[in-house]
Amino acid sequence: MSRIKKILLVFLLAFIAIQFIHPARNKGSNEQPADFAKVFPVPGAIQSIFQHACYDCHSNNTNYPWYSSVQPIDWMMARHINNGKAKLNFSFFGSNSQRKQISKLKEMVNQLKDDEMPLSSYKLMHSKARLSHQEITLLTGWLTATADSLQNK
């Protein structure tokens, strides 16, 4: 067997072996009382955008696509989800202080305006996450109004 074939065989065996190592899934059993949609009166159109563009990485309940069962993609997704939830978790948003909630709402506005969120890699595979200018305007307007109403309390 040639050296190249041996190297390819080793890579193939390693690829097959890693298919059996999966990180824990981000699947919550039920909605949390501190969930964003329970804390704020979120209009249906806004909630729909959040669901298809944000909640997979920023909540405790991810809808996994078919390719998430393939390694190393599953590991990369787990890392993205863990990083996303560490920065913003809609499932526990209401448990943050009012000051932190205002800060997070304003941060969401800035990231939407700067096209930093959703991530390009996520938008590549999820067409519904590619927000139109109208959706971004709708979201940023609602988020700004919500932050302002919290500040005025």
DRENFI-177035 format. One record per residue: residue in three letters; z, x, y negated of N, C-alpha, C in turn. Coordinates in Angstrom, 2 decimals. Each point is the difference from the previous one (the first is absolute). Last residue first. Example, Ala and Ser with C-alpha at 12.3 -4.5 7.8 and 13.67 -1.06 7.14 Angstrom:
<nodes>
NODE   milo       n_w       n_u       n_v      ca_w      ca_u      ca_v       c_w       c_u       c_v
NODE    SER      7.08     12.85      2.25      0.06      0.82     -1.19      0.73     -0.77     -1.09
NODE    ALA     -0.07      0.29      5.72      0.00     -0.89     -1.19      0.00      0.90     -1.20
</nodes>
This chain:
<nodes>
NODE   milo       n_w       n_u       n_v      ca_w      ca_u      ca_v       c_w       c_u       c_v
NODE    LYS     33.44    -38.88    -53.65      1.15     -0.72      0.57      1.29      0.58     -0.51
NODE    ASN     -4.58      1.63     -0.84      0.56     -0.94     -0.98      1.18     -0.80      0.54
NODE    GLN     -2.51      3.11      2.69      0.59      0.76     -1.11      0.70     -0.92     -1.00
NODE    LEU     -2.44     -1.89      3.58      1.21      0.63      0.49      0.71      0.77     -1.11
NODE    SER     -4.18     -1.91     -0.92      1.00     -1.07      0.16      1.31      0.56      0.54
NODE    ASP     -3.68      2.95     -0.39      0.49     -0.40     -1.33      1.07     -1.08      0.12
NODE    ALA     -2.21      1.33      3.94      0.87      1.09     -0.50      0.60     -0.37     -1.35
NODE    THR     -3.17     -2.95      1.73      1.21     -0.05      0.82      0.98      1.08     -0.45
NODE    ALA     -4.25     -0.07     -1.99      0.76     -1.17     -0.43      1.32     -0.10      0.77
NODE    THR     -3.01      3.34      1.33      0.52      0.31     -1.33      0.88     -1.16     -0.51
NODE    LEU     -2.29     -0.63      4.07      1.06      1.00      0.16      0.64      0.35     -1.34
NODE    TRP     -3.75     -2.89      0.00      1.16     -0.65      0.59      1.17      0.98      0.14
NODE    GLY     -4.10      1.72     -1.59      0.54     -0.98     -0.95      1.26     -0.66      0.54
NODE    THR     -2.39      2.92      2.80      0.71      0.74     -1.05      0.59     -0.95     -1.04
NODE    LEU     -2.62     -1.92      3.51      1.23      0.64      0.50      0.78      0.67     -1.13
NODE    LEU     -4.24     -1.83     -1.04      0.92     -1.07      0.38      1.35      0.59      0.44
NODE    THR     -3.48      3.01     -0.87      0.45     -0.63     -1.25      1.03     -1.09      0.29
NODE    ILE     -2.11      1.96      3.67      0.89      0.98     -0.63      0.58     -0.58     -1.29
NODE    GLU     -3.26     -2.53      2.19      1.24      0.00      0.77      1.02      0.96     -0.62
NODE    GLN     -4.33     -0.08     -1.88      0.69     -1.27     -0.26      1.34     -0.06      0.75
NODE    HIS     -2.90      3.61      0.77      0.58      0.13     -1.34      0.81     -1.25     -0.33
NODE    SER     -0.39      0.90      5.15     -0.96     -0.15     -1.10      0.73      0.19     -1.33
NODE    LEU      1.44      2.18      4.89      0.26     -1.02     -1.01     -1.06      0.00     -1.09
NODE    ARG      0.61      1.42      5.24     -0.79      0.47     -1.14      0.07     -1.07     -1.09
NODE    ALA      1.91     -0.68      4.28      0.88      0.78     -0.88     -0.75      0.59     -1.18
NODE    LYS     -2.12     -2.44      3.57      0.76     -0.92     -0.84      0.94      0.73     -0.97
NODE    SER     -2.58      2.39      3.33     -0.81     -0.46     -1.13      0.76     -0.96     -0.92
NODE    HIS      1.40      4.01      3.35      0.44     -1.37     -0.26     -0.70     -0.53     -1.24
NODE    MET     -0.59      4.53      1.61      0.02     -0.76      1.25      0.37     -1.48     -0.18
NODE    LEU     -0.27      3.03     -3.74     -1.16      0.34      0.80     -0.10     -0.88      1.25
NODE    LYS      3.80     -0.08     -2.90     -1.12     -0.84     -0.46     -1.26      0.25      0.82
NODE    TYR      3.74      2.73      0.78      0.29     -1.36      0.45     -1.16     -0.93     -0.36
NODE    SER     -0.12      4.44     -1.52     -0.17      0.00      1.46      0.26     -1.39      0.58
NODE    SER      0.75      0.73     -4.63     -1.44      0.00      0.33     -0.23     -0.06      1.50
NODE    LEU      4.51     -2.10     -2.08     -0.59      1.31      0.25     -1.47     -0.13      0.38
NODE    PRO      2.08     -3.87     -3.07      0.22      0.56      1.33     -0.73      1.34      0.15
NODE    MET      1.44      0.64     -3.75      0.35     -0.87      1.10     -0.96     -1.18      0.01
NODE    GLU     -0.61      3.32     -3.16      0.72      0.83      0.96      0.40     -0.79      1.24
NODE    ASP     -2.36     -1.08     -4.47     -0.69     -0.06      1.29      0.61      0.96      1.03
NODE    ASP      1.50     -1.26     -4.59     -0.53      1.36      0.24     -0.75      0.11      1.32
NODE    LYS      2.10     -4.11     -1.26     -0.91      0.34     -1.10     -0.65      1.36      0.21
NODE    LEU      3.29     -1.39      3.09     -1.18     -0.86      0.10     -1.02      0.36     -1.07
NODE    GLN      4.14      2.17     -0.13     -0.78      0.47      1.14     -1.25     -0.85      0.22
NODE    ASN      3.07     -1.27     -3.43     -0.64      1.29     -0.31     -0.88      0.49      1.15
NODE    VAL      2.59     -3.90      0.68     -1.03     -0.24     -1.01     -0.77      1.29     -0.28
NODE    MET      3.74      0.30      2.78     -1.11     -0.67      0.68     -1.16     -0.25     -0.97
NODE    GLU      3.99      1.68     -1.78     -0.69      1.04      0.77     -1.19     -0.59      0.75
NODE    LYS      2.88     -2.94     -2.24     -0.82      0.75     -0.96     -0.79      1.11      0.70
NODE    LEU      3.02     -2.44      2.62     -1.05     -0.90     -0.47     -0.94      0.72     -0.97
NODE    LYS      3.84      2.30      1.47     -1.00     -0.11      1.07     -1.15     -0.92     -0.42
NODE    SER      3.67      0.40     -2.97     -0.69      1.29      0.12     -1.12     -0.07      1.05
NODE    ILE      2.88     -3.67     -0.41     -0.86      0.09     -1.18     -0.84      1.28      0.07
NODE    GLN      3.25     -0.51      3.30     -1.07     -0.99      0.19     -0.99      0.07     -1.16
NODE    LYS      3.90      2.58     -0.29     -0.96      0.59      0.92     -1.16     -0.96      0.27
NODE    ARG      3.52     -1.56     -2.68     -0.66      1.12     -0.68     -1.07      0.63      0.89
NODE    GLN      2.81     -3.33      1.78     -0.97     -0.58     -0.92     -0.78      1.09     -0.71
NODE    SER      1.86      1.26      4.79      0.59     -0.43     -1.27     -1.10     -0.57     -0.90
NODE    ASN     -0.75     -0.39      5.26      0.04      1.03     -1.03      0.69     -0.54     -1.25
NODE    SER     -1.04     -2.65      3.86      1.27      0.70      0.13      0.11      1.17     -0.98
NODE    GLY     -3.96     -2.78      0.51      1.08     -0.70     -0.68      1.35      0.69      0.10
NODE    PHE     -3.93      1.60      2.37     -0.13      0.18     -1.45      1.17     -0.61     -0.76
NODE    PHE     -1.31      0.58      4.93      1.34      0.16     -0.54      0.00      0.13     -1.52
NODE    SER     -4.05     -0.66      2.51      0.94     -0.73      0.84      1.42      0.06     -0.54
NODE    PHE     -3.74      2.46     -1.91      0.06     -1.40     -0.42      1.03     -0.80      0.80
NODE    ASN     -0.28      5.30     -1.20      0.06     -0.87      1.18      0.19     -1.44     -0.46
NODE    LEU     -1.35      5.34     -1.84      0.07     -1.42     -0.35     -0.01     -0.81      1.28
NODE    LYS      0.45      4.77      0.13     -0.24     -0.15     -1.44      0.16     -1.45     -0.46
NODE    ALA      0.43      1.16      4.59      1.02      0.79     -0.70     -0.15     -0.16     -1.52
NODE    LYS     -3.20     -1.94      2.91      1.26     -0.76     -0.02      1.11      0.76     -0.72
NODE    GLY     -4.16      2.18      0.59     -0.17     -1.18     -0.85      1.29     -0.79     -0.12
NODE    ASN     -0.15      3.68      2.97     -0.03      0.45     -1.39     -0.09     -1.19     -0.96
NODE    ASN     -0.29     -0.95      4.58      1.34      0.48     -0.33      0.08      0.48     -1.44
NODE    ILE     -4.23     -1.28      1.61      0.89     -1.16     -0.09      1.40      0.44     -0.39
NODE    HIS     -3.19      3.36      0.83     -0.34     -0.75     -1.22      0.96     -1.17     -0.20
NODE    ARG      0.42      2.44      3.99      0.43      0.81     -1.13     -0.28     -0.73     -1.32
NODE    ALA     -1.57     -1.98      3.94      1.47     -0.06     -0.05      0.54      0.79     -1.18
NODE    MET     -4.62      0.26      0.88      0.37     -1.31     -0.53      1.52     -0.13     -0.13
NODE    MET     -1.67      3.85      2.06     -0.32      0.02     -1.44      0.39     -1.32     -0.65
NODE    TRP      0.43      0.32      4.66      1.00      0.84     -0.66     -0.24      0.04     -1.51
NODE    ASP     -3.14     -2.26      2.66      1.27     -0.73     -0.01      1.08      0.80     -0.70
NODE    ILE     -4.21      2.04      0.79     -0.07     -1.01     -1.07      1.32     -0.75     -0.13
NODE    PRO     -1.47      3.63      3.23      1.13      0.13     -0.93     -0.01     -1.02     -1.14
NODE    GLN     -0.83     -1.91      4.19      0.64      1.15     -0.64     -1.07      0.98     -0.42
NODE    VAL     -0.13     -5.55      0.79     -0.60      1.30      0.31      0.75      1.09     -0.76
NODE    SER      0.76     -4.73     -0.46      0.48      0.41      1.32     -0.53      1.36      0.40
NODE    SER     -1.24     -2.43     -4.00      1.33      0.59     -0.15      0.60      0.42      1.34
NODE    TYR     -4.26     -2.35     -0.78     -0.06      1.46      0.05      1.36      0.67     -0.18
NODE    TRP     -0.66     -4.84     -0.29     -0.23      0.50      1.35      0.08      1.52      0.08
NODE    PRO      2.79     -2.25     -3.96     -1.37     -0.16      0.49     -0.15      0.65      1.38
NODE    TYR      4.60     -2.15     -2.38     -0.68      1.20      0.50     -1.41     -0.31      0.47
NODE    ASN      3.84     -1.93     -3.56     -1.03     -0.51      0.91     -0.84      1.19      0.43
NODE    THR      5.32     -0.05     -1.79     -1.37      0.48     -0.11     -0.90     -0.71      1.00
NODE    ASN      5.06     -0.40     -2.44     -0.85     -0.68      0.98     -1.46      0.38     -0.23
NODE    ASN      3.90      1.09     -2.81      0.47      0.28      1.37     -0.84     -0.70      1.05
NODE    SER     -1.81      1.89     -4.90      0.91     -1.02      0.48      0.43      0.37      1.42
NODE    HIS     -3.48      2.27     -2.71      1.16     -0.15     -0.88      0.88     -1.18      0.39
NODE    CYS     -4.23      1.35      2.12      0.71      1.27     -0.20      1.30     -0.16     -0.77
NODE    ASP     -2.71     -3.83      1.03     -0.08      0.80      1.23      0.79      1.30     -0.12
NODE    TYR     -0.53     -3.17     -3.74      1.09     -0.19      0.95     -0.09      0.85      1.26
NODE    CYS     -3.37     -0.24     -3.79      1.23      0.78     -0.21      0.98     -0.04      1.18
NODE    ALA     -4.42     -2.36     -0.54     -0.22      1.31     -0.61      1.25      0.89     -0.02
NODE    HIS     -0.39     -4.65      1.75     -1.12      0.74      0.58     -0.22      1.39     -0.61
NODE    GLN      3.72     -2.87     -1.40     -0.05      0.00      1.47     -1.14      0.87      0.52
NODE    PHE      0.47     -0.75     -4.69      1.04      0.89      0.52     -0.11      0.12      1.52
NODE    ILE     -2.79     -3.11     -2.04     -0.44      1.37     -0.31      1.02      1.00      0.54
NODE    SER      1.15     -4.51      0.37     -1.13      0.30      0.87     -0.50      1.44     -0.22
NODE    GLN      3.29     -1.75     -2.87      0.56      0.32      1.32     -1.11      0.37      0.98
NODE    ILE     -1.29     -1.52     -4.25      0.63      1.32     -0.11      0.53      0.43      1.37
NODE    ALA     -1.75     -4.32     -0.37     -1.08      0.98     -0.15      0.55      1.42     -0.06
NODE    GLY      3.12     -3.67      0.16     -0.75      0.20      1.24     -1.08      1.05     -0.09
NODE    PRO      4.34      0.33     -3.22     -1.10     -0.95      0.20     -0.81      0.36      1.26
NODE    VAL      5.25      1.15     -0.81     -1.32      0.64      0.04     -1.07     -1.07      0.23
NODE    PRO      5.23      0.45     -1.59     -0.93     -1.09      0.29     -1.44      0.53     -0.06
NODE    PHE      4.35      3.06      1.44     -0.82     -0.41     -1.13     -0.89     -1.17      0.40
NODE    VAL      3.04      1.70      3.16      0.74      0.31     -1.22     -0.74     -0.51     -1.24
NODE    LYS     -1.85     -0.29      4.38      1.16     -0.90     -0.05      0.79      0.20     -1.29
NODE    ALA     -3.80      2.70      1.07     -0.46     -1.38     -0.19      1.15     -1.00     -0.01
NODE    PHE      0.92      4.65      0.84     -0.58     -0.16     -1.32     -0.38     -1.47     -0.28
NODE    ASP      3.89      1.06      3.52     -1.45      0.19     -0.06     -0.51     -0.37     -1.39
NODE    ALA      4.59     -0.17      2.02     -0.30      0.76     -1.21     -1.50      0.28     -0.15
NODE    PRO      1.83     -2.28      3.82      0.38     -0.79     -1.17     -0.30      0.70     -1.32
NODE    GLN     -3.03      0.88      4.43      1.31      0.38     -0.51      0.35     -0.87     -1.21
NODE    GLU     -3.31     -1.06      4.43      0.05      0.35     -1.42      1.44      0.26     -0.42
NODE    ASN     -1.32      1.00      5.10     -0.01     -1.15     -0.90      0.06      0.48     -1.45
NODE    SER     -0.60      3.04      3.69      0.07     -1.24      0.77     -0.03     -1.24     -0.88
NODE    GLY     -2.43      4.97     -0.81      1.24     -0.72     -0.23     -0.01     -1.31      0.74
NODE    LYS     -2.70      4.80      0.58     -0.09     -1.45      0.22      1.37     -0.63     -0.18
NODE    ASN     -2.51      4.80      0.17      0.63     -0.60     -1.17     -0.17     -1.52      0.10
NODE    ARG      0.15      3.93      4.10     -0.80     -0.91     -0.81      0.83     -0.61     -1.11
NODE    ALA      0.56      4.98      2.48      0.49     -1.38     -0.01     -0.89     -0.83     -0.93
NODE    PRO     -2.36      4.23      2.17      1.16     -0.24     -0.85      0.40     -1.48      0.08
NODE    HIS     -2.50      2.76      4.07     -0.19     -0.92     -1.13      1.26     -0.10     -0.84
NODE    ILE     -2.73      2.69      4.30      1.12      0.23     -0.92     -0.24     -0.84     -1.25
NODE    PHE     -3.14      0.46      3.66      1.19     -0.63      0.56      1.24      0.15     -0.90
NODE    GLN     -4.37      1.99     -0.81     -0.17     -1.45     -0.06      1.23     -0.75      0.50
NODE    ILE     -0.66      4.83      0.12      0.65     -0.53     -1.21     -0.15     -1.51     -0.13
NODE    ALA     -2.10      2.37      3.67      1.46      0.04      0.09      0.66     -0.62     -1.22
NODE    ILE     -4.73      0.53      0.09      0.43     -1.05      0.93      1.53     -0.06      0.05
NODE    PHE     -1.88      3.47     -2.50     -0.30     -1.29     -0.64      0.47     -1.16      0.88
NODE    ALA      0.27      4.33      1.80      1.00     -0.18     -1.05     -0.20     -1.34     -0.71
NODE    LEU     -3.21      1.22      3.17      1.27     -0.29      0.66      1.11     -0.22     -1.02
NODE    LEU     -4.16      1.35     -1.66     -0.11     -1.33      0.58      1.31     -0.40      0.67
NODE    PHE     -0.37      4.41     -1.65      0.07     -0.98     -1.09     -0.06     -1.43      0.52
NODE    VAL     -0.60      3.43      3.14      1.37      0.03     -0.50      0.17     -1.01     -1.14
NODE    LEU     -4.32      0.61      1.64      0.83     -0.68      0.99      1.46     -0.05     -0.45
NODE    LEU     -3.04      2.47     -2.59     -0.25     -1.44     -0.14      0.85     -0.80      0.97
NODE    ILE      0.13      4.66      0.41      0.63     -0.40     -1.26     -0.17     -1.51     -0.22
NODE    LYS     -2.20      1.88      3.67      1.45      0.03      0.22      0.73     -0.47     -1.26
NODE    LYS     -4.66      0.52     -0.25      0.34     -1.17      0.82      1.51     -0.05      0.25
NODE    ILE     -1.67      3.77     -2.23     -0.12     -1.19     -0.85      0.38     -1.25      0.77
NODE    ARG     -0.23      4.09      2.36      1.15     -0.02     -0.90     -0.02     -1.25     -0.89
NODE    SER     -2.44     -0.29      4.78     -0.11      0.83     -1.20      1.23     -0.20     -0.90
NODE    MET     -0.27     -0.33      5.45      0.00     -0.86     -1.17      0.00      0.90     -1.24
</nodes>
